[in-house]
């Protein structure tokens, strides 16, 4: 295994890790928006 193969392999892992982090951040933002909208609905009902 040459150094270029190793670098290519690490780049592939980095792409997968970056994609997972983006999905996690999008999920967290969606939950935050959902929680805020529920809180706003509860305040309007009171």
ROFI-798703 format. One line per field, with one value per atom (N, C-alpha, C, O, CB): chain; residue number from 1; x, z, y; atom name. Coordinates in steps of 0.02 Angstrom, whole numbers. Glycine has a CB too. Layout:
BEGIN
mol (A/...)
seq (NUM/...)
c1 (X/...)
c3 (Z/...)
c2 (Y/...)
atom (CA/...)
//
This chain:
BEGIN
mol (A/A/A/A/A/A/A/A/A/A/A/A/A/A/A/A/A/A/A/A/A/A/A/A/A/A/A/A/A/A/A/A/A/A/A/A/A/A/A/A/A/A/A/A/A/A/A/A/A/A/A/A/A/A/A/A/A/A/A/A/A/A/A/A/A/A/A/A/A/A/A/A/A/A/A/A/A/A/A/A/A/A/A/A/A/A/A/A/A/A/A/A/A/A/A/A/A/A/A/A/A/A/A/A/A/A/A/A/A/A/A/A/A/A/A/A/A/A/A/A/A/A/A/A/A/A/A/A/A/A/A/A/A/A/A/A/A/A/A/A/A/A/A/A/A/A/A/A/A/A/A/A/A/A/A/A/A/A/A/A/A/A/A/A/A/A/A/A/A/A/A/A/A/A/A/A/A/A/A/A/A/A/A/A/A/A/A/A/A/A/A/A/A/A/A/A/A/A/A/A/A/A/A/A/A/A/A/A/A/A/A/A/A/A/A/A/A/A/A/A/A/A/A/A/A/A/A/A/A/A)
seq (1/1/1/1/1/2/2/2/2/2/3/3/3/3/3/4/4/4/4/4/5/5/5/5/5/6/6/6/6/6/7/7/7/7/7/8/8/8/8/8/9/9/9/9/9/10/10/10/10/10/11/11/11/11/11/12/12/12/12/12/13/13/13/13/13/14/14/14/14/14/15/15/15/15/15/16/16/16/16/16/17/17/17/17/17/18/18/18/18/18/19/19/19/19/19/20/20/20/20/20/21/21/21/21/21/22/22/22/22/22/23/23/23/23/23/24/24/24/24/24/25/25/25/25/25/26/26/26/26/26/27/27/27/27/27/28/28/28/28/28/29/29/29/29/29/30/30/30/30/30/31/31/31/31/31/32/32/32/32/32/33/33/33/33/33/34/34/34/34/34/35/35/35/35/35/36/36/36/36/36/37/37/37/37/37/38/38/38/38/38/39/39/39/39/39/40/40/40/40/40/41/41/41/41/41/42/42/42/42/42/43/43/43/43/43/44/44/44/44/44/45/45/45/45/45/46/46/46/46/46)
c1 (43/0/45/87/-49/35/77/45/-11/85/82/58/-3/-50/113/-3/-60/-123/-178/-45/-117/-174/-200/-260/-156/-154/-173/-209/-258/-111/-183/-215/-284/-331/-171/-291/-357/-406/-464/-350/-382/-424/-446/-504/-387/-399/-416/-465/-510/-353/-459/-505/-575/-625/-482/-580/-646/-677/-737/-639/-637/-663/-684/-735/-611/-647/-663/-729/-769/-607/-741/-805/-863/-915/-804/-856/-909/-922/-979/-892/-868/-875/-909/-951/-807/-889/-918/-993/-1033/-882/-1011/-1082/-1122/-1177/-1089/-1094/-1128/-1138/-1191/-1089/-1087/-1093/-1146/-1184/-1024/-1148/-1199/-1269/-1315/-1188/-1279/-1345/-1363/-1421/-1345/-1315/-1328/-1347/-1394/-1266/-1311/-1327/-1396/-1434/-1273/-1413/-1479/-1533/-1586/-1484/-1521/-1569/-1579/-1636/-1546/-1523/-1528/-1565/-1605/-1458/-1551/-1585/-1660/-1700/-1555/-1678/-1748/-1783/-1840/-1756/-1750/-1780/-1786/-1835/-1738/-1737/-1740/-1798/-1835/-1674/-1806/-1862/-1928/-1975/-1857/-1933/-1994/-2010/-2067/-1988/-1959/-1970/-1991/-2035/-1906/-1959/-1978/-2049/-2086/-1929/-2068/-2136/-2188/-2241/-2145/-2173/-2219/-2225/-2279/-2196/-2168/-2169/-2210/-2247/-2097/-2202/-2240/-2315/-2356/-2216/-2333/-2403/-2432/-2488/-2412/-2394/-2418/-2427/-2475/-2370/-2384/-2391/-2451/-2484/-2327/-2466/-2523/-2589/-2638/-2521/-2590/-2651/-2667/-2725/-2645/-2617/-2628/-2658/-2670/-2564)
c3 (0/0/0/44/62/-50/-55/-15/10/-129/-9/28/-6/27/36/-72/-108/-96/-91/-183/-92/-76/-6/6/-83/40/109/113/149/154/77/77/47/71/38/-7/-39/9/12/-104/45/94/150/170/123/175/227/202/239/253/139/110/107/119/40/90/88/157/165/59/207/276/297/331/324/277/294/263/294/272/201/168/204/214/95/224/260/327/346/270/363/429/421/462/463/370/359/343/368/301/303/287/349/359/234/391/453/498/528/490/504/545/517/555/550/451/421/435/450/345/429/443/516/531/426/561/633/647/685/674/617/628/601/633/595/542/513/558/568/442/586/631/694/716/650/723/783/769/810/811/712/695/685/706/631/655/647/713/722/605/760/826/863/898/868/854/886/859/897/875/793/762/785/799/685/790/813/885/902/808/928/998/1004/1043/1039/964/967/942/971/925/889/863/913/921/796/948/999/1056/1082/1026/1076/1130/1110/1150/1149/1047/1023/1022/1041/953/1000/999/1070/1080/967/1118/1187/1215/1253/1231/1198/1223/1192/1225/1209/1128/1095/1124/1127/1020/1146/1174/1242/1261/1178/1280/1348/1350/1404/1386)
c2 (-59/0/62/71/0/103/163/219/214/184/273/331/361/383/384/363/392/350/378/396/284/242/256/259/168/266/281/348/355/281/397/464/460/491/515/421/413/379/398/372/330/295/342/342/234/382/430/483/504/465/503/551/522/557/573/458/426/424/438/354/406/406/476/484/379/527/596/616/651/644/596/612/580/612/589/518/483/517/528/409/533/565/634/652/573/671/737/731/771/773/682/671/653/678/616/611/591/652/661/536/694/754/801/830/791/810/853/826/865/859/761/732/743/758/657/734/744/816/829/724/864/934/951/987/979/925/938/908/939/908/849/818/860/871/747/884/925/991/1013/939/1022/1084/1072/1113/1115/1016/1000/991/1014/937/957/948/1015/1026/900/1059/1125/1165/1196/1162/1165/1202/1173/1210/1199/1107/1075/1095/1111/999/1095/1114/1187/1204/1102/1230/1301/1312/1352/1342/1277/1286/1261/1291/1250/1206/1182/1232/1243/1113/1261/1310/1372/1399/1330/1393/1451/1435/1477/1473/1374/1355/1355/1378/1286/1330/1328/1397/1409/1288/1444/1512/1547/1587/1553/1532/1563/1537/1574/1550/1474/1445/1474/1477/1370/1494/1520/1588/1615/1521)
atom (N/CA/C/O/CB/N/CA/C/O/CB/N/CA/C/O/CB/N/CA/C/O/CB/N/CA/C/O/CB/N/CA/C/O/CB/N/CA/C/O/CB/N/CA/C/O/CB/N/CA/C/O/CB/N/CA/C/O/CB/N/CA/C/O/CB/N/CA/C/O/CB/N/CA/C/O/CB/N/CA/C/O/CB/N/CA/C/O/CB/N/CA/C/O/CB/N/CA/C/O/CB/N/CA/C/O/CB/N/CA/C/O/CB/N/CA/C/O/CB/N/CA/C/O/CB/N/CA/C/O/CB/N/CA/C/O/CB/N/CA/C/O/CB/N/CA/C/O/CB/N/CA/C/O/CB/N/CA/C/O/CB/N/CA/C/O/CB/N/CA/C/O/CB/N/CA/C/O/CB/N/CA/C/O/CB/N/CA/C/O/CB/N/CA/C/O/CB/N/CA/C/O/CB/N/CA/C/O/CB/N/CA/C/O/CB/N/CA/C/O/CB/N/CA/C/O/CB/N/CA/C/O/CB/N/CA/C/O/CB/N/CA/C/O/CB/N/CA/C/O/CB/N/CA/C/O/CB/N/CA/C/O/CB/N/CA/C/O/CB/N/CA/C/O/CB)
//
